[in-house]
Amino acid sequence: MHSRKKPMSDRFVSRREKLLRVIKQAGVNALLVSGETNVSWLTGFSGDSTWLLLGPKVCVLVSDGRYETQISEECPGLDVVIRKPETKLHEAIAKVVQSAGIGCLGFESHLLTWAMAGDLQSVLPNVEFKPVAGKVEELRAVKDAEEIAKIRTAVDIAIRGFQVIRAMLTSEMTEVSVAHELEQTMRRFGAAGTSFETIVAANDRAALAHYRPGREPIGDCSMLLIDWGANLTGNYKSDLTRVLLFGKVTQKLAKVYQTVLEAQQRAIRSIRPGIKCEEVDKVAREYIRQQGYGRRFGHGLGHGIGLDIHEMPRLAPNSQTVLQPGMVVTVEPGIYLPRWGGVRIEDDILVTRDGAEVLSQSLPKDMESMLVD
């Protein structure tokens, strides 16, 4: 017997119910959700400049006239306050807080600006404000089946786009033109856009982890690092990196490549429910250190992906988060040698009940597969 998909509105109700339990534990009467992505995840609303006030006795979206129709279509059944043009957002929020009789208000202290927090406190002098950081993000870290399916689609589109661009590479193409062709190809395959600004870096530029593509022809480069991702309508994202190799691979390049690959594979094999993120990071970092490149791996091993391209959990030193089934993370060790180049290999990994699934498994990464004729 096939299980029925949860209706869209039920999914958002379920998410808000989970957050209500967290709100209770935080010891506040309600939480003011101001993060755009968090509001979207909790309600289905895809616009901006709209906040959610959520508590056991209140669930209200506060927005403005631009979004009145959109909210009615995207968030059926949700209580909405549409503020007038002359009413500022913090003033509209204050009226809802007062009418709900909220004495202790939690707010997303990691997202709300200092100025806006001050404005709110000035119009709510009798309300206690309590910082409540990262609680919605913690819930978002564990994806449901529909979210996982969307991320799978984003991964598949990214892979198809890469395969096309690889087949059409010429030495006359610039890093920028490679990036643009890849982005346009992914759109043709169904992406709404890119997860982030595509990185295409030839030779020594590959040593710059967040390099912006240049306009010089890639020419007879020995390595071409491509870091890209597809963004679906609805904003679920993928994030992948491969390094294409040209001509005869030097002994140095081969060693760096194989070191990164082995570090990544060891880390992926370590992923399972119950392991701390710092332990997964340590597996890759320790292997790279043993091979003599410890100082050349200067970033965390990976991060969660979903509605945002960087979200919880973080695979990094000192990250105490414990992996759970349903989390989706990147694993992307790298070695970067200034004035020479760099190698980073990145895949998207789903934490399963008994281990891990590489969502980008169909895209090869062994050195032989990365050789370009």
Secondary structure in CASP SS format (residue, H / E / C, confidence):
PFRMAT SS
TARGET T0000
AUTHOR 0000-0000-0000
METHOD secondary structure of the structure
MODEL  1
M C 1.00
H C 1.00
S C 1.00
R C 1.00
K C 1.00
K C 1.00
P C 1.00
M H 1.00
S H 1.00
D H 1.00
R H 1.00
F H 1.00
V H 1.00
S H 1.00
R H 1.00
R H 1.00
E H 1.00
K H 1.00
L H 1.00
L H 1.00
R H 1.00
V H 1.00
I H 1.00
K H 1.00
Q H 1.00
A H 1.00
G C 1.00
V C 1.00
N C 1.00
A E 1.00
L E 1.00
L E 1.00
V E 1.00
S C 1.00
G C 1.00
E H 1.00
T H 1.00
N H 1.00
V H 1.00
S H 1.00
W H 1.00
L H 1.00
T H 1.00
G C 1.00
F C 1.00
S C 1.00
G C 1.00
D C 1.00
S C 1.00
T C 1.00
W E 1.00
L E 1.00
L E 1.00
L E 1.00
G E 1.00
P C 1.00
K C 1.00
V E 1.00
C E 1.00
V E 1.00
L E 1.00
V E 1.00
S E 1.00
D E 1.00
G H 1.00
R H 1.00
Y H 1.00
E H 1.00
T H 1.00
Q H 1.00
I H 1.00
S H 1.00
E H 1.00
E H 1.00
C C 1.00
P C 1.00
G C 1.00
L C 1.00
D E 1.00
V E 1.00
V E 1.00
I E 1.00
R E 1.00
K C 1.00
P C 1.00
E C 1.00
T C 1.00
K C 1.00
L H 1.00
H H 1.00
E H 1.00
A H 1.00
I H 1.00
A H 1.00
K H 1.00
V H 1.00
V H 1.00
Q H 1.00
S H 1.00
A C 1.00
G C 1.00
I C 1.00
G C 1.00
C E 1.00
L E 1.00
G E 1.00
F E 1.00
E C 1.00
S C 1.00
H C 1.00
L C 1.00
L C 1.00
T C 1.00
W H 1.00
A H 1.00
M H 1.00
A H 1.00
G H 1.00
D H 1.00
L H 1.00
Q H 1.00
S H 1.00
V H 1.00
L C 1.00
P C 1.00
N C 1.00
V C 1.00
E E 1.00
F E 1.00
K E 1.00
P E 1.00
V C 1.00
A C 1.00
G C 1.00
K H 1.00
V H 1.00
E H 1.00
E H 1.00
L H 1.00
R H 1.00
A C 1.00
V C 1.00
K C 1.00
D C 1.00
A H 1.00
E H 1.00
E H 1.00
I H 1.00
A H 1.00
K H 1.00
I H 1.00
R H 1.00
T H 1.00
A H 1.00
V H 1.00
D H 1.00
I H 1.00
A H 1.00
I H 1.00
R H 1.00
G H 1.00
F H 1.00
Q H 1.00
V H 1.00
I H 1.00
R H 1.00
A H 1.00
M H 1.00
L C 1.00
T C 1.00
S C 1.00
E C 1.00
M C 1.00
T E 1.00
E H 1.00
V H 1.00
S H 1.00
V H 1.00
A H 1.00
H H 1.00
E H 1.00
L H 1.00
E H 1.00
Q H 1.00
T H 1.00
M H 1.00
R H 1.00
R H 1.00
F C 1.00
G C 1.00
A C 1.00
A C 1.00
G E 1.00
T E 1.00
S C 1.00
F C 1.00
E C 1.00
T C 1.00
I E 1.00
V E 1.00
A E 1.00
A E 1.00
N H 1.00
D H 1.00
R H 1.00
A H 1.00
A H 1.00
L C 1.00
A C 1.00
H C 1.00
Y C 1.00
R C 1.00
P C 1.00
G C 1.00
R C 1.00
E C 1.00
P E 1.00
I C 1.00
G C 1.00
D C 1.00
C C 1.00
S C 1.00
M E 1.00
L E 1.00
L E 1.00
I E 1.00
D E 1.00
W E 1.00
G C 1.00
A E 1.00
N E 1.00
L C 1.00
T C 1.00
G C 1.00
N C 1.00
Y C 1.00
K E 1.00
S C 1.00
D C 1.00
L E 1.00
T E 1.00
R E 1.00
V E 1.00
L E 1.00
L E 1.00
F E 1.00
G C 1.00
K C 1.00
V C 1.00
T C 1.00
Q H 1.00
K H 1.00
L H 1.00
A H 1.00
K H 1.00
V H 1.00
Y H 1.00
Q H 1.00
T H 1.00
V H 1.00
L H 1.00
E H 1.00
A H 1.00
Q H 1.00
Q H 1.00
R H 1.00
A H 1.00
I H 1.00
R H 1.00
S H 1.00
I C 1.00
R C 1.00
P C 1.00
G C 1.00
I C 1.00
K E 1.00
C H 1.00
E H 1.00
E H 1.00
V H 1.00
D H 1.00
K H 1.00
V H 1.00
A H 1.00
R H 1.00
E H 1.00
Y H 1.00
I H 1.00
R H 1.00
Q H 1.00
Q C 1.00
G C 1.00
Y C 1.00
G H 1.00
R H 1.00
R H 1.00
F C 1.00
G C 1.00
H C 1.00
G C 1.00
L C 1.00
G E 1.00
H E 1.00
G E 1.00
I C 1.00
G C 1.00
L C 1.00
D C 1.00
I C 1.00
H C 1.00
E E 1.00
M E 1.00
P E 1.00
R E 1.00
L E 1.00
A C 1.00
P C 1.00
N C 1.00
S C 1.00
Q C 1.00
T C 1.00
V E 1.00
L C 1.00
Q C 1.00
P C 1.00
G C 1.00
M C 1.00
V E 1.00
V E 1.00
T E 1.00
V E 1.00
E C 1.00
P C 1.00
G E 1.00
I E 1.00
Y E 1.00
L E 1.00
P C 1.00
R C 1.00
W C 1.00
G E 1.00
G E 1.00
V E 1.00
R E 1.00
I C 1.00
E E 1.00
D E 1.00
D E 1.00
I E 1.00
L E 1.00
V E 1.00
T C 1.00
R C 1.00
D C 1.00
G C 1.00
A E 1.00
E E 1.00
V E 1.00
L C 1.00
S C 1.00
Q C 1.00
S C 1.00
L C 1.00
P C 1.00
K C 1.00
D C 1.00
M H 1.00
E H 1.00
S H 1.00
M H 1.00
L E 1.00
V E 1.00
D C 1.00
END
